[in-house]
Amino acid sequence: MTIRKILPRGATGSASVADPAGNHARSTPRQARRARGLLAVLACLTAVGPLAIDMYIPGFPAMSRALHTSSPAIQPTLTAFPVGVVVGQIVIGPSATTSAGGGR
């Protein structure tokens, strides 16, 4: 198994990758498209949390009426959302790393 590290962009504008022996390889157009696609997916996933909270907060009064309770009784459900995200990252993160081969 070789360890690869990403070096700063070369003069041609394409990413340069070197292995421990110092051999350089240029990224292909397909790799560049995959990197842009991954960046787009990660940007959308990053936006989901704040968007969900922004949609959830205005619904507090309607939830209070529907559940026949007060607004302060609904507020802990908003706290449960980020707690659930953190627990999910703690549980799924290591298993994803292991299945991707990064935890060898």
All heavy atoms as an XYZ file, in Angstrom:
733
protein
N       0.846     -1.178      0.000
C       0.000      0.000      0.000
C       0.887      1.234      0.000
O       1.798      1.353      0.795
C      -0.889     -0.030      1.238
C      -1.778      1.185      1.328
S      -3.044      1.030      2.568
C      -2.205      1.673      3.976
N       0.627      2.156     -0.921
C       1.407      3.385     -0.967
C       0.603      4.524     -0.381
O      -0.609      4.559     -0.468
C       1.808      3.737     -2.418
O       0.620      3.957     -3.147
C       2.628      2.638     -3.049
N       1.285      5.448      0.210
C       0.649      6.633      0.758
C       0.844      7.750     -0.239
O       1.944      8.025     -0.682
C       1.273      7.014      2.118
C       1.079      5.880      3.109
C       0.680      8.306      2.632
C       1.778      6.090      4.406
N      -0.254      8.402     -0.601
C      -0.191      9.482     -1.581
C      -0.504     10.788     -0.887
O      -1.343     10.843     -0.016
C      -1.183      9.226     -2.699
C      -0.906      7.912     -3.410
C      -1.998      7.627     -4.391
N      -1.970      8.555     -5.479
C      -1.558      8.273     -6.711
N      -1.144      7.079     -6.977
N      -1.589      9.175     -7.650
N       0.159     11.849     -1.292
C      -0.171     13.147     -0.717
C      -0.389     14.144     -1.838
O       0.259     14.085     -2.865
C       0.897     13.598      0.267
C       2.057     14.313     -0.308
C       2.964     14.778      0.805
C       4.177     15.407      0.150
N       5.167     15.833      1.051
N      -1.320     15.058     -1.623
C      -1.670     16.047     -2.625
C      -0.738     17.239     -2.460
O      -0.569     17.760     -1.368
C      -3.137     16.470     -2.476
C      -3.988     15.236     -2.613
C      -3.478     17.574     -3.421
C      -5.303     15.390     -3.221
N      -0.160     17.646     -3.559
C       0.741     18.788     -3.575
C       0.001     20.005     -4.119
O      -1.059     19.878     -4.718
C       1.955     18.473     -4.459
C       2.793     17.270     -4.015
C       3.881     17.001     -5.033
C       3.394     17.519     -2.658
N       0.537     21.207     -3.932
C      -0.120     22.400     -4.485
C      -0.254     22.296     -5.999
O       0.468     21.559     -6.659
C       0.812     23.542     -4.101
C       1.645     23.014     -2.997
C       1.728     21.534     -3.184
N      -1.158     23.096     -6.545
C      -1.388     23.069     -7.992
C      -0.104     23.401     -8.751
O       0.651     24.276     -8.369
C      -2.468     24.079     -8.368
C      -3.829     23.658     -7.928
C      -4.842     24.674     -8.414
N      -6.162     24.203     -8.138
C      -6.921     23.563     -9.008
N      -6.509     23.345    -10.217
N      -8.113     23.141     -8.683
N       0.054     22.709     -9.873
C       1.212     22.958    -10.721
C       0.985     24.156    -11.627
O      -0.049     24.804    -11.596
N       1.948     24.449    -12.452
C       1.870     25.611    -13.333
C       0.750     25.467    -14.360
O       0.232     26.449    -14.848
C       3.199     25.799    -14.043
N       0.345     24.236    -14.687
C      -0.689     24.028    -15.685
C      -2.090     24.157    -15.115
O      -3.050     24.158    -15.854
C      -0.542     22.635    -16.322
O      -0.703     21.655    -15.287
C       0.792     22.468    -16.993
N      -2.223     24.231    -13.796
C      -3.530     24.384    -13.187
C      -4.181     23.080    -12.807
O      -5.253     23.068    -12.245
N      -3.565     21.934    -13.089
C      -4.141     20.667    -12.667
C      -3.462     20.220    -11.380
O      -2.322     20.571    -11.113
C      -3.950     19.601    -13.749
O      -2.580     19.375    -13.956
N      -4.194     19.461    -10.574
C      -3.648     19.014     -9.299
C      -2.525     18.023     -9.558
O      -2.597     17.187    -10.448
C      -4.740     18.373     -8.457
N      -1.483     18.132     -8.790
C      -0.354     17.233     -8.921
C      -0.321     16.314     -7.713
O      -0.419     16.763     -6.582
C       0.941     18.049     -8.998
O       2.048     17.200     -9.065
N      -0.217     15.009     -7.952
C      -0.201     14.030     -6.885
C       1.130     13.298     -6.946
O       1.584     12.908     -8.002
C      -1.373     13.030     -7.053
C      -1.349     11.993     -5.967
C      -2.693     13.770     -7.065
N       1.754     13.121     -5.774
C       3.038     12.432     -5.735
C       2.953     11.254     -4.787
O       2.302     11.315     -3.756
C       4.141     13.372     -5.287
N       3.619     10.171     -5.145
C       3.728      9.051     -4.230
C       5.040      9.188     -3.455
O       5.810     10.115     -3.705
C       3.636      7.723     -4.995
C       4.735      7.537     -6.035
O       5.718      8.294     -6.012
O       4.602      6.619     -6.854
N       5.326      8.309     -2.494
C       6.542      8.464     -1.686
C       7.829      8.483     -2.497
O       8.826      9.060     -2.073
C       6.502      7.262     -0.750
C       5.062      6.915     -0.646
C       4.479      7.249     -1.988
N       7.820      7.877     -3.677
C       9.033      7.862     -4.501
C       9.231      9.178     -5.238
O      10.255      9.401     -5.863
C       8.963      6.718     -5.510
N       8.260     10.075     -5.190
C       8.373     11.377     -5.834
C       7.835     11.410     -7.249
O       7.976     12.408     -7.945
N       7.211     10.324     -7.708
C       6.631     10.295     -9.046
C       5.346     11.118     -9.055
O       4.521     11.009     -8.158
C       6.313      8.857     -9.473
C       7.560      8.001     -9.486
O       8.627      8.478     -9.856
N       7.434      6.767     -9.078
N       5.176     11.958    -10.070
C       4.011     12.821    -10.161
C       3.016     12.275    -11.176
O       3.390     11.736    -12.200
C       4.418     14.246    -10.577
C       5.180     14.957     -9.521
N       4.573     15.623     -8.497
C       6.516     15.084     -9.317
C       5.491     16.144     -7.708
N       6.680     15.835     -8.187
N       1.735     12.430    -10.873
C       0.679     12.038    -11.795
C      -0.344     13.157    -11.847
O      -0.677     13.745    -10.832
C       0.022     10.745    -11.324
N      -0.814     13.484    -13.016
C      -1.822     14.534    -13.176
C      -3.207     13.916    -13.038
O      -3.440     12.771    -13.397
C      -1.689     15.180    -14.547
C      -0.331     15.777    -14.766
C      -0.479     17.257    -14.979
N       0.808     17.826    -15.306
C       1.468     18.615    -14.489
N       0.974     18.913    -13.325
N       2.619     19.115    -14.831
N      -4.146     14.711    -12.517
C      -5.512     14.219    -12.408
C      -6.158     14.243    -13.796
O      -5.898     15.116    -14.608
C      -6.322     15.057    -11.434
O      -6.424     16.380    -11.884
N      -7.002     13.265    -14.039
C      -7.676     13.170    -15.326
C      -8.957     14.011    -15.287
O      -9.446     14.361    -14.213
C      -8.041     11.704    -15.627
O      -8.981     11.260    -14.640
C      -6.802     10.818    -15.623
N      -9.526     14.327    -16.438
C     -10.798     15.066    -16.444
C     -11.902     14.334    -15.681
O     -12.733     14.949    -15.033
C     -11.139     15.187    -17.926
C      -9.833     15.114    -18.625
C      -8.996     14.178    -17.795
N     -11.891     13.005    -15.740
C     -12.902     12.227    -15.010
C     -12.743     12.421    -13.507
O     -13.727     12.580    -12.788
C     -12.771     10.753    -15.369
C     -13.796      9.899    -14.683
C     -13.718      8.459    -15.153
N     -14.731      7.686    -14.480
C     -14.530      6.477    -14.013
N     -13.359      5.886    -14.169
N     -15.485      5.833    -13.405
N     -11.498     12.415    -13.014
C     -11.259     12.637    -11.590
C     -11.699     14.046    -11.184
O     -12.244     14.237    -10.101
C      -9.790     12.433    -11.250
C      -9.343     10.989    -11.323
C      -7.839     10.859    -11.193
O      -7.091     11.747    -11.610
N      -7.391      9.753    -10.629
N     -11.480     15.015    -12.053
C     -11.885     16.388    -11.760
C     -13.406     16.494    -11.678
O     -13.939     17.166    -10.788
C     -11.335     17.336    -12.818
N     -14.123     15.811    -12.584
C     -15.592     15.809    -12.535
C     -16.096     15.150    -11.260
O     -17.034     15.634    -10.632
C     -16.169     15.086    -13.753
C     -16.200     15.922    -15.017
C     -17.049     15.282    -16.106
N     -16.672     13.919    -16.428
C     -15.727     13.571    -17.292
N     -15.040     14.493    -17.923
N     -15.450     12.303    -17.523
N     -15.462     14.033    -10.880
C     -15.870     13.344     -9.648
C     -15.626     14.230     -8.437
O     -16.445     14.260     -7.517
C     -15.113     12.034     -9.493
C     -15.581     10.970    -10.466
C     -14.938      9.656    -10.200
N     -15.501      9.121     -8.962
C     -15.001      8.082     -8.325
N     -13.935      7.477     -8.788
N     -15.566      7.646     -7.219
N     -14.511     14.961     -8.430
C     -14.215     15.850     -7.311
C     -15.240     16.979     -7.232
O     -15.705     17.327     -6.143
C     -12.802     16.416     -7.441
N     -15.620     17.541     -8.376
C     -16.638     18.595     -8.378
C     -17.988     18.044     -7.925
O     -18.725     18.698     -7.185
C     -16.753     19.233     -9.761
C     -15.626     20.203    -10.062
C     -15.928     21.032    -11.298
N     -16.100     20.241    -12.511
C     -15.124     19.886    -13.327
N     -13.891     20.266    -13.085
N     -15.378     19.170    -14.402
N     -18.324     16.831     -8.366
C     -19.576     16.204     -7.946
C     -19.598     15.942     -6.446
O     -20.599     16.186     -5.777
N     -18.469     15.457     -5.922
C     -18.375     15.218     -4.482
C     -18.505     16.520     -3.716
O     -19.194     16.576     -2.688
C     -17.043     14.539     -4.152
C     -16.781     14.278     -2.671
C     -17.824     13.329     -2.090
C     -15.384     13.728     -2.471
N     -17.891     17.574     -4.213
C     -17.993     18.875     -3.567
C     -19.440     19.366     -3.549
O     -19.921     19.882     -2.533
C     -17.098     19.896     -4.279
C     -17.081     21.294     -3.692
C     -16.517     21.272     -2.282
C     -16.262     22.212     -4.567
N     -20.161     19.164     -4.636
C     -21.567     19.575     -4.701
C     -22.416     18.787     -3.710
O     -23.263     19.353     -3.014
C     -22.105     19.406     -6.123
N     -22.187     17.480     -3.617
C     -22.942     16.649     -2.673
C     -22.651     17.070     -1.242
O     -23.569     17.215     -0.421
C     -22.618     15.151     -2.885
C     -23.135     14.301     -1.739
C     -23.189     14.674     -4.204
N     -21.385     17.296     -0.919
C     -21.023     17.713      0.440
C     -21.602     19.080      0.777
O     -22.028     19.314      1.911
C     -19.506     17.708      0.610
C     -18.852     16.324      0.583
C     -17.334     16.454      0.656
C     -19.374     15.455      1.711
N     -21.639     19.984     -0.185
C     -22.229     21.309      0.051
C     -23.725     21.176      0.339
O     -24.248     21.830      1.248
C     -22.000     22.214     -1.151
N     -24.415     20.324     -0.409
C     -25.848     20.123     -0.158
C     -26.091     19.474      1.204
O     -27.007     19.872      1.932
C     -26.456     19.254     -1.258
S     -26.568     20.109     -2.838
N     -25.269     18.495      1.567
C     -25.428     17.854      2.875
C     -25.158     18.832      4.009
O     -25.806     18.769      5.056
C     -24.501     16.644      2.990
C     -24.889     15.432      2.161
C     -23.814     14.360      2.243
C     -26.226     14.887      2.611
N     -24.224     19.746      3.811
C     -23.922     20.751      4.830
C     -25.101     21.704      4.998
O     -25.364     22.173      6.107
C     -22.652     21.535      4.438
O     -21.572     20.602      4.293
C     -22.287     22.556      5.479
N     -25.812     21.986      3.943
C     -26.928     22.924      4.002
C     -28.185     22.309      4.597
O     -29.080     23.042      5.020
C     -27.229     23.451      2.602
N     -28.289     20.984      4.657
C     -29.510     20.332      5.130
C     -29.816     20.668      6.588
O     -30.958     20.954      6.933
C     -29.418     18.800      4.932
C     -30.509     18.071      5.689
C     -29.499     18.475      3.466
N     -28.813     20.654      7.470
C     -29.037     20.910      8.892
C     -29.636     22.280      9.166
O     -30.719     22.379      9.774
N     -28.983     23.360      8.728
C     -29.574     24.681      8.957
C     -30.930     24.859      8.284
O     -31.826     25.493      8.848
C     -28.547     25.648      8.352
C     -27.262     24.902      8.383
C     -27.634     23.460      8.197
N     -31.114     24.279      7.108
C     -32.401     24.381      6.427
C     -33.494     23.667      7.217
O     -34.609     24.186      7.368
C     -32.299     23.802      5.016
C     -33.540     23.881      4.154
C     -33.933     25.335      3.924
C     -33.316     23.186      2.829
N     -33.180     22.497      7.756
C     -34.165     21.759      8.545
C     -34.565     22.540      9.799
O     -35.754     22.604     10.144
C     -33.602     20.397      8.930
N     -33.588     23.130     10.470
C     -33.887     23.913     11.668
C     -34.709     25.141     11.305
O     -35.671     25.492     12.008
C     -32.595     24.295     12.403
C     -31.971     23.038     13.008
C     -32.864     25.324     13.488
C     -30.601     23.249     13.603
N     -34.368     25.807     10.206
C     -35.117     26.995      9.784
C     -36.559     26.663      9.410
O     -37.446     27.502      9.528
C     -34.430     27.687      8.611
C     -33.161     28.414      9.027
O     -32.970     28.616     10.249
O     -32.364     28.777      8.144
N     -36.817     25.455      8.947
C     -38.186     25.064      8.636
C     -38.927     24.580      9.881
O     -40.139     24.670      9.964
C     -38.192     23.950      7.582
C     -37.739     24.429      6.219
S     -37.939     23.211      4.900
C     -37.152     21.775      5.533
N     -38.204     24.078     10.844
C     -38.790     23.485     12.039
C     -39.292     24.546     13.018
O     -40.373     24.408     13.586
C     -37.718     22.619     12.696
C     -38.202     21.721     13.798
C     -38.916     20.572     13.509
C     -37.925     22.009     15.123
C     -39.340     19.731     14.521
C     -38.346     21.176     16.135
C     -39.056     20.043     15.830
O     -39.476     19.213     16.819
N     -38.503     25.593     13.225
C     -38.835     26.615     14.225
C     -40.180     27.299     13.946
O     -40.982     27.453     14.871
C     -37.690     27.636     14.370
C     -36.492     26.945     15.010
C     -38.119     28.835     15.188
C     -35.251     27.790     15.088
N     -40.495     27.710     12.718
C     -41.801     28.337     12.492
C     -42.985     27.404     12.757
O     -44.109     27.857     12.954
C     -41.777     28.746     11.023
C     -40.343     28.853     10.683
C     -39.654     27.811     11.517
N     -42.743     26.108     12.803
C     -43.824     25.156     13.041
C     -44.132     24.931     14.510
O     -45.058     24.173     14.839
N     -43.385     25.558     15.420
C     -43.623     25.368     16.854
C     -45.066     25.654     17.262
O     -45.676     24.835     17.956
C     -42.664     26.237     17.670
C     -41.347     25.586     17.989
C     -40.850     24.552     17.236
C     -40.599     26.026     19.059
C     -39.637     23.957     17.523
C     -39.389     25.446     19.363
C     -38.908     24.409     18.594
N     -45.642     26.800     16.878
C     -47.027     27.063     17.302
C     -48.012     26.007     16.786
O     -48.902     25.572     17.529
C     -47.333     28.440     16.709
C     -46.007     29.076     16.507
C     -45.062     27.961     16.191
N     -47.856     25.585     15.563
C     -48.771     24.575     14.998
C     -48.590     23.237     15.721
O     -49.575     22.528     15.986
C     -48.515     24.408     13.505
N     -47.351     22.867     16.044
C     -47.129     21.627     16.775
C     -47.732     21.705     18.176
O     -48.289     20.726     18.674
C     -45.635     21.317     16.859
C     -45.038     20.825     15.568
S     -43.356     20.223     15.727
C     -42.452     21.733     15.988
N     -47.607     22.866     18.815
C     -48.183     23.046     20.154
C     -49.697     22.842     20.115
O     -50.260     22.179     20.990
C     -47.876     24.439     20.691
O     -46.502     24.614     20.857
N     -50.335     23.425     19.120
C     -51.789     23.269     18.993
C     -52.171     21.826     18.680
O     -53.094     21.262     19.267
C     -52.328     24.210     17.918
C     -52.393     25.665     18.349
C     -53.161     26.509     17.337
N     -52.590     26.449     15.991
C     -51.601     27.237     15.543
N     -51.071     28.146     16.339
N     -51.154     27.123     14.318
N     -51.440     21.205     17.745
C     -51.770     19.840     17.332
C     -51.557     18.829     18.461
O     -52.311     17.859     18.583
C     -50.934     19.440     16.117
N     -50.540     19.056     19.291
C     -50.245     18.130     20.382
C     -50.872     18.557     21.707
O     -50.627     17.908     22.730
C     -48.720     17.989     20.530
C     -47.996     17.419     19.306
C     -46.498     17.481     19.492
C     -48.447     15.989     19.041
N     -51.617     19.667     21.692
C     -52.291     20.191     22.889
C     -51.302     20.383     24.042
O     -51.510     19.884     25.149
C     -53.448     19.269     23.320
C     -54.421     19.007     22.230
N     -55.272     19.996     21.753
C     -54.668     17.894     21.491
C     -56.011     19.483     20.790
N     -55.671     18.212     20.602
N     -50.216     21.083     23.756
C     -49.190     21.356     24.759
C     -48.673     22.773     24.574
O     -49.090     23.487     23.666
C     -48.056     20.318     24.680
O     -47.172     20.509     25.770
C     -47.293     20.423     23.376
N     -47.733     23.169     25.414
C     -47.178     24.518     25.328
C     -45.941     24.528     24.431
O     -45.327     23.489     24.180
C     -46.807     25.026     26.723
O     -45.797     24.215     27.270
N     -45.570     25.721     23.987
C     -44.383     25.859     23.148
C     -43.104     25.440     23.872
O     -42.248     24.796     23.269
C     -44.271     27.300     22.639
O     -43.206     27.424     21.750
N     -42.933     25.775     25.185
C     -41.725     25.297     25.871
C     -41.617     23.774     25.932
O     -40.514     23.230     26.003
C     -41.847     25.896     27.275
C     -42.683     27.105     27.099
C     -43.655     26.745     26.000
N     -42.739     23.079     25.880
C     -42.683     21.612     25.887
C     -42.212     21.065     24.543
O     -41.706     19.946     24.462
C     -44.049     21.043     26.236
N     -42.348     21.843     23.479
C     -41.924     21.424     22.141
C     -40.433     21.712     21.935
O     -39.762     21.028     21.165
C     -42.762     22.162     21.065
C     -44.232     21.836     21.220
C     -42.289     21.851     19.660
C     -44.598     20.427     20.891
N     -39.889     22.707     22.623
C     -38.509     23.137     22.397
C     -37.457     22.039     22.574
O     -36.478     22.013     21.827
C     -38.187     24.349     23.263
C     -38.895     25.598     22.780
C     -38.690     26.787     23.693
O     -38.073     26.672     24.735
N     -39.237     27.927     23.293
N     -37.599     21.096     23.511
C     -36.577     20.029     23.597
C     -36.470     19.179     22.336
O     -35.431     18.573     22.082
C     -37.042     19.189     24.792
C     -37.818     20.134     25.626
C     -38.499     21.060     24.658
N     -37.510     19.137     21.518
C     -37.406     18.380     20.274
C     -36.407     19.029     19.313
O     -35.775     18.337     18.515
C     -38.776     18.236     19.586
O     -39.260     19.530     19.230
C     -39.774     17.537     20.485
N     -36.273     20.348     19.417
C     -35.281     21.035     18.592
C     -33.867     20.684     19.055
O     -32.958     20.548     18.248
C     -35.499     22.548     18.625
C     -34.565     23.383     17.766
C     -34.725     23.014     16.299
C     -34.836     24.857     17.961
N     -33.684     20.513     20.358
C     -32.389     20.101     20.898
C     -32.056     18.682     20.467
O     -30.892     18.349     20.237
C     -32.405     20.191     22.429
O     -32.763     21.515     22.810
C     -31.066     19.838     23.025
N     -33.054     17.840     20.349
C     -32.823     16.450     19.966
C     -32.270     16.327     18.549
O     -31.549     15.374     18.249
C     -34.112     15.652     20.087
N     -32.578     17.279     17.679
C     -32.104     17.195     16.293
C     -30.580     17.229     16.203
O     -29.969     16.308     15.658
C     -32.739     18.299     15.441
C     -32.209     18.356     14.045
C     -32.552     17.390     13.128
C     -31.348     19.370     13.659
C     -32.056     17.431     11.829
C     -30.857     19.417     12.375
C     -31.210     18.446     11.463
N     -29.880     18.273     16.745
C     -28.421     18.248     16.644
C     -27.793     17.119     17.454
O     -26.752     16.586     17.076
C     -27.966     19.614     17.156
C     -29.165     20.323     17.633
C     -30.367     19.531     17.261
N     -28.433     16.725     18.553
C     -27.913     15.598     19.327
C     -27.961     14.329     18.471
O     -27.018     13.541     18.456
C     -28.702     15.426     20.645
C     -28.364     14.110     21.323
C     -28.439     16.595     21.572
N     -29.047     14.149     17.740
C     -29.156     12.999     16.845
C     -28.117     13.023     15.737
O     -27.566     11.986     15.367
N     -27.819     14.213     15.219
C     -26.787     14.336     14.184
C     -25.428     13.936     14.739
O     -24.662     13.198     14.112
C     -26.758     15.772     13.609
C     -25.552     15.976     12.719
C     -28.033     16.058     12.840
N     -25.112     14.406     15.942
C     -23.821     14.093     16.565
C     -23.710     12.592     16.834
O     -22.677     11.975     16.536
C     -23.631     14.906     17.865
C     -22.461     14.392     18.669
C     -23.458     16.376     17.545
N     -24.754     12.007     17.394
C     -24.730     10.571     17.670
C     -24.577      9.788     16.369
O     -23.810      8.820     16.299
C     -25.995     10.136     18.443
C     -26.115      8.628     18.521
C     -25.980     10.740     19.839
N     -25.270     10.220     15.333
C     -25.134      9.551     14.038
C     -23.718      9.609     13.494
O     -23.195      8.634     12.971
N     -23.061     10.763     13.651
C     -21.679     10.884     13.177
C     -20.742     10.018     13.992
O     -19.806      9.426     13.462
C     -21.234     12.337     13.221
C     -21.888     13.172     12.155
C     -21.450     14.623     12.213
O     -20.764     15.054     13.122
N     -21.854     15.390     11.218
N     -20.982      9.935     15.293
C     -20.127      9.108     16.147
C     -20.293      7.636     15.807
O     -19.316      6.882     15.772
C     -20.448      9.372     17.639
C     -19.964     10.766     18.032
C     -19.803      8.314     18.532
C     -20.410     11.216     19.399
N     -21.507      7.204     15.530
C     -21.768      5.799     15.243
C     -21.406      5.438     13.807
O     -20.705      4.457     13.556
C     -23.252      5.456     15.520
C     -23.604      4.068     15.036
C     -23.548      5.599     17.001
N     -21.861      6.236     12.847
C     -21.684      5.891     11.438
C     -20.298      6.270     10.927
O     -19.753      5.592     10.054
C     -22.791      6.543     10.586
C     -24.130      5.931     10.974
C     -22.532      6.368      9.096
C     -25.315      6.584     10.334
N     -19.701      7.326     11.463
C     -18.388      7.776     10.990
C     -17.321      6.702     11.004
O     -16.701      6.407      9.977
N     -17.067      6.064     12.158
C     -16.038      5.019     12.177
C     -16.360      3.831     11.280
O     -15.472      3.264     10.641
C     -15.994      4.591     13.644
C     -16.503      5.753     14.395
C     -17.534      6.388     13.504
N     -17.625      3.448     11.204
C     -17.963      2.311     10.347
C     -17.787      2.675      8.877
O     -17.378      1.835      8.074
C     -19.381      1.825     10.622
O     -20.316      2.823     10.296
N     -18.079      3.915      8.507
C     -17.881      4.352      7.122
C     -16.393      4.381      6.784
O     -15.982      3.994      5.689
C     -18.520      5.707      6.885
N     -15.583      4.841      7.730
C     -14.138      4.879      7.505
C     -13.585      3.483      7.343
O     -12.775      3.212      6.461
C     -13.433      5.602      8.685
O     -13.968      6.896      8.806
C     -11.937      5.671      8.460
N     -14.047      2.561      8.166
C     -13.578      1.180      8.087
C     -14.000      0.531      6.775
O     -13.211     -0.139      6.127
C     -14.120      0.360      9.278
O     -13.698      1.001     10.476
C     -13.594     -1.052      9.241
N     -15.249      0.740      6.372
C     -15.719      0.107      5.141
C     -15.082      0.722      3.907
O     -14.960      0.084      2.870
C     -17.248      0.195      5.044
O     -17.644      1.545      4.901
N     -14.629      1.993      4.013
C     -13.970      2.632      2.879
C     -12.486      2.277      2.800
O     -11.815      2.633      1.859
C     -14.129      4.147      2.972
N     -11.986      1.578      3.803
C     -10.596      1.166      3.788
C      -9.662      2.138      4.471
O      -8.455      1.945      4.491
N     -10.185      3.190      5.090
C      -9.332      4.179      5.744
C      -8.929      3.769      7.153
O      -8.027      4.347      7.730
N      -9.567      2.778      7.739
C      -9.266      2.398      9.103
C      -8.377      1.184      9.208
O      -8.392      0.463     10.185
N      -7.584      0.908      8.187
C      -6.732     -0.284      8.188
C      -5.571     -0.133      9.107
O      -4.956      0.789      9.335
C      -6.209     -0.559      6.788
C      -7.329     -0.971      5.873
C      -6.778     -1.295      4.519
N      -7.908     -1.465      3.640
C      -7.797     -1.653      2.357
N      -6.628     -1.701      1.797
N      -8.837     -1.809      1.615
